[in-house]
Amino acid sequence: MKQQLENIVNEASLISIYQSLGGSNIANESFRQFLLSPQWGQLRNAFDNSKIGGLRSSFDYDITPDSIEFSLRFKLKSHQEPASNKRENFQEQAFQSPQDVESLHFMDSLIREKLSATANISSSTYALYSYGKDTLLPGYPQNNPVKNADFRSNSYSYNLHHFAKYRLFIPSLSMPVWYLLRYFLLSNLITTLIISFAFYFLLRFIRLQQLFSQERLGFISNMTHEFKTPVATISVALESIVKYKMENNPEQLYEYIHMSQMELERLNFMIEKILNLKPEEGTALTLHIEPVDLPLLIQHVINSLALLRQKKKATIHFDPCQQPIIVMGDRIHLGNVFVNVLDNALKYTEEAPQIHITCKTKDSRVVISVKDNGIGIAPIYHKKIFERFFRIPDFDVHNTKGSGLGLHYVKEILQQHGATIKVQSNKGYGSTFIIQFPLYEEI
């Protein structure tokens, strides 16, 4: 940036010198290009700075209608001349002449204009120095050099008469630097934000992958336990039949066979529950749609859970409507829906489960409510319990095991039937699952 500011002052001095010769009144284009060229600037600066002991320099020019002549002369003497010099004294006395003041104002205004346009610099000052001795010239109103300025330019002539030399001072470059870097900083900020968002989503993806891996391991562990229980029960029942020769005791034999059948049905149901889940989003289940009497279907489900009710010492109160309530749906999958809901109500109630089922119509919908006195569900989990593989964390420390697929399966089946399910519950106060079906009406 300092180099850019130095170039601004140098270019302004060349333009000012050209203007001091008459500027646009000089018709020779080659002469104009020469005076405004970097080569002439280097030559001028070299001539102005040729302050060597014993070396005298002089500059003259002559402009005629048909020619322009510059003359640079150097004279080297073997001994040092006295310090007083008429030409230098004349220059120091005449630097406030009208011609010099006009050139000074022109150069200063040109520099300020370029500073404002290029680097947005509004605070600057300048000082004038003697052309001969290169010392500060006092007495000029704006001749106020800044001692600790961030930028100090070299001294430049601004008039061919060499009355004085101009030097620019800028107190601070902090704001101009920020101004010049604004687009660079903005692009870096945008890039940083993009990279930050990319890292965030990458870390979030990795975290989700870790959670999925943990859920998968938990699912395998729970399903292994779920499968192991009915298999172990059937194995014990068959072993007892052979060991105790129960063919001689038909009643006990029938009880063991019935127990094995129930466990096989439960095992088959768990397998079907896994296989019937959608393998990926957007793939619908194949349903066999037919008219279904909901109260009758719920009563069949309650009857199928008789053995489990006896084991848990549970009571199920069912309050059906007086008339049949018909919905269109898949009888098997709808039966599995109510088996899941009732099985959860029995499974997650610590002592003597009390389940109340109501079925009523409201407008053009069927509303089924399943209320239990179980351990309840905290409100923060009301939506998550319907997600695939999700199980409330507190359950992992209890003996109750599950796959985390039951309620997800329920929600998926109900959505296929145009029905909805929601839960009303608080931890320790039981749960109420509310299912709404569209009522079937014959046309």
N, C-alpha and C positions, 0 to 999 in steps of 0.2 A: 504494500500500500504506500509506503514511503517513496518507493521508486515511482509509483504512479503520480503522487503529489509533486515530486521533483520534475517529472515530465510536464505537468500542467504549468508550473512556473516557467520552465524553459520555453515552452511553446508560446506562452503569453508574452515573454520578453521578445521573441522573434517577431510576433505580430505587432507589438508596440513599436519596435524599431522601424518596421516597415511603414507603420502609420506616421512616424515622425518624419519620413521622407516625402510625405504627400499621399501615401497609400494608393487609393484608387486613381489618383491623378496621373500616376505613372503608367503609361500604356504598354510598356514593354513586358510581355508575359514571361519571357525567359528570366528577366530581372526579378519579377515578383516570385517566381518559383525558386530562384536562387536564394533570395532573402528569407524565404519561409522554409528552406530545406534544412534537415539535420546537419548537413555538411557545413553550411554557413554558421549554424549555431555552435558547432564544435570549434570552428575557426575563431569565431568571436570570443568564446569563452577562453580559448587558449591565449588569444591576444590580451584579453582583459586580465588574465592571471599571470602574465609574464613579468612578475616582480622579482628580478634577479639583480643582485648588486652590480653596478656598472653598466647595466643594459637599459638603454633609453628606447622607448617605442612611441611612435606617432601614427595617427590615422587621419586621412583626408579623403574626401569624396567630391566629385564634380559631376553634376547632371546637366547635360545639354539636350537640346531637342532631338539630336540624332545619336547620342551616346551617353553612357554612364560609366564613370571610372571610380574605382576604389584604390586607395594606396595605403599599404601597411609597410612601415619602415622601422627597422631596428638599428640601433647604433650602440656598439660596445666599446667602452673606453677602458684604458688600462688603470685608471685611478678613480676613486669614488668622488662624485661631485657633491657640492654642498646640499644640505637637506632641503633648503628652500627651492621651490620650483614655481615659476610663474604660472605655468599651465595648470598645475594642480591647485594653486591658490585661487586661480580664476574659476576653476570648476567648483571648489568649495563655496565660493561666494555667489555663484550664479545658479546653484541647484534649485533655487526657488523662483526662477524666471518663469513667465507665463507658458513658454513652450515646454519647459520641464514639468510644470504642474499639470499641464494638459496631458502629457505623456504618462505621468505617474497615475493620474486618475483613470486614464484609459486602461492601463495595465492592471491596476488594482481591481477595477470593476470586472474586467475580463477574467481574472483569477477567481474572484468570488462567485461569478456566474458558473464557471467550470466546477468549482468545489461543491456548490449546491447541487448541480446536475449530476455530477459523477459520484460523489461520496456523501452527499447530504450533510455537508459541513457548513454550519452557520456561524461558528465562533472561530475567528482568526484575526491576526493582526500582522503588521509588517514594520520593518525598520529600514532606514536609509543609511548607507555607508559611503564614505568618501571613495571616489573612483581611484584616486592616486594612492592614498595611504591605507585604504580599506579599513578606516576607523569610523565609529558611529558618529553620525551627524546629529547634533542636538538641535532643539528648537522647533522641530516639526510637530504639529498637534498629535498625529497618530504614530509618531516615532517612539514606540513603546515595546521593545523586545521582551518576550517572556523568558524568565530565567530558567524555569524547569519545564519548558515546553516539550511535548512528546515528539514534535517534528520541527526541525529547523532546515530550511532550504539553503542551497548555496546562494551566493550573491550574483545577481544578474543585472546587466545594463538594460535600460528600457528606452534609451534615446541615443542616436548616433553622436550627439555632442558629449556624451559621457559625463554628464553633470554629477550623477550619483548612481549607486547600485542598490537594487531592491532585494530584500530578504524576507521570506514569509515565515511566520511562526504560528503553529497550531497548538494550543494549550493541552488538549486531550484528544486521543485517537480512539478511545474506548467505544463511544457510540458509533462513529463512522465504521469501525471494524465490524461491529455487530450489524450495521446496516448493509455492508457489502456481503456479509455472510448469511443474510436472512434466508435466501433461497436454499443455500447449502444446508443451513441448520434445519429449515423446514423439511427438506427432503430426507435428512438424517432422522428427524423426529418421526416422519411417516414410516421410514424403513424400520426404525426401532419398534414402533407400534405394531407393524406387520409381523416382525420377527417375534415380538412378545406374544401376540395373539397366536402365532403358529406354535410357539413353545407351549402356550397354555393348552391349546387343543391337543397337542401331541401328548403332553403329560396327562391330560384328562382322558385321552384315548388309552394310554398305558394303564392308568388307574382303573378304567372300566374293564380293560382286559384282565387285570389282576382280580377285580371283583368277580368277573365272569368265571375265571378259573377257580376261585374259592367257592362260588356257588355251584359250579359243576362238581367239585369234589364233595361238597356237602350233599348235593343231590344223589350222587352215587352211593355215599355212605347211608343216607336215609332210605333210599330205595332198596339197598341190600338188606337193611334191617326189616323193611316192610315185607320183602319177599321171604326173608328167613323165618319170620314168625309163622305164617300159614304152612310153610313147608315143614317146619319142626313139629307143628301140631298134627299135621297129617301123618308124619313119620311116627310119632308117638302113638297115634290112634291105631295105625296098621300094626305096629309092633305089639301093642296090647292085645289086639284081636288074635294074633298068632300065638303070643305067649300064654294068654289066659284061656285059649280055646273057646272064644265067645260064641262059636256056633251052637254051643249048648245053652247059651243064654240069649235068646233072640231079642229081648227088650234092650239089653245093654249093647248088643251088637248093632241094633238099629240106631241107637243113640250115637255110637262111635262113627257109624257110616254117615249119619246125618251131619255130625260135626265135621267130618272130612269134606262132605259136599259143600257145606257152608264156607269152609276155608278155601276150597278150590274155586268157588264162585267169587270169593273176595280176591283171590290171586288173579283170576281171569279179569275181574273188573279193573284192577290196578294196571294190568298189561294193556287192556283196551284203552284206559284213560291216557296212557302214554302214547300209544299208537295213533289215537284219534286226534291228538293235538296237531295244529297246523305246523308243518315243517318249516314254513317261512311265511312272512307277512304277505297277504294278498292271495293265498291259496285257501279257498273255502273248503269246509268239510262237505262230504256227500251226505245229504239228509233225505230220509224217506218221509215226506210230508203227508200227513193224514189228520183227520179230526181226532182230537184227544180230549177225553173227559178228565180235566185236571183233578177234581176232588177224588175221583176213583183211582187215578194214577198215584196220588199222594198216599191214599190208604193202602195200596199194594206195597209201596215203598216202606211204610210203617210196619206192615206185616212181615216184610222180608228182614227187618232188623230185630225181630223178636228175640233171637238168641243173644245178640249184643245188648239189648235192653235188659234182659235178665241178668247178664253178667255185670252190667253197670248199675243195676237196681234203679233203672230210669223209668220215668213216667212221661208219656207223650199224650198231650191233650190236643185233639183235632176238632176244630169247629168248622165243618164244611157248610157250604150254602145248601139251602133246601132243594134247589133245582140243579140239574147238571150244568156245568160250565165248560163250554167247548172252546178249544183253541186249536189252531192249525200248527202241527209240529211233528217232530220225530219222537215217537213214543219211547224208544230205547234211550236216546240221548237226554230227553227230558227226565226220564226216570233216574238216570245217572246224576243229573243236576240236583235233584232232591236227596238222593243218597249221599252226595258229597256234603250238602248243607247239614243234614241231620247227623251224619257221621262226625263232622266237626263239632256240632253241639254236644254230642255224647263224649267225644274224645277230650274236649277241653273244659269239662266240668269235673271238679275234683270229687264231689260227693253227691250222690242221689240226684242225678240230672232231672230237672223239670223243664220240659219243652212244651210250648204252647204254639199251635199252628192255627191260623185263621185264614179263611178264604172268602173274599167278597168281591163284588163288582162295583166299579165307580166310573160313571160315564160310559165310555166304550172300552174300558180296560178292566183286567182282572188283577186284583191286588192280593198277594199272598205274603203273610208275615210269619216268620219263624223266630220265636223268642226263646232264649235259654237263660239259665242262671249260672253260666260259666264264669271263667276268669276275666272275660272282657277284653277289649282291644283299645289301646290308647288312640286318641284321635289322629295322631301323626301317621298312623299306619292304615287308616281307613281306605286310602286309595292304593297303597302299595300291596295290600294283601291279595289283590287281583292280578298282580304281575307274575309272570312265569318264574318259577323257582324261588319266589320270595317266601321267607318264613320269618316271623317276628323273632328278633334275636333272643328274647328271654326264653323262648321255647327250647333252645338248644341245650339248656342246662337241666331240663326235665326229662322224664322217661318217655314222654309223648313224642313219637317220631312221625314224620310226614315227608312227602316228596316236594311240597311247595307247588304242586301242579293242580290240586283240586279246585281251588277257587278261580284260578286262571281258566281252567277248563269250563267251569260254570259260566263265567263271564263270556267266553267265546261262544258257547252254545246258545246262550240267551241272546247275544247280539245277532246270531244267525236267524233267530226266531223273531227279531224285532222287539225283544224284551229288554228290560233293564234290571239291575240289581244294585242296591246300596246297603250300607250297614250303619246302624245307630248303636254306639257302644262307648263305654268308658271302662278303663281298667278296674277290675274288681266288681263290676256291676252288671255282668252279663252282656249279651249281644242280641240285637234284633236285625235279621236280614229281611229286607223288603224287596219282593220280586213283582214286577208288573208286566203282564202280557197284554197284547191287543186281543180284544174279544172277537171270536169268530161269529159272523152274522151271515146267515144264508140269504142269498139274493132271490 
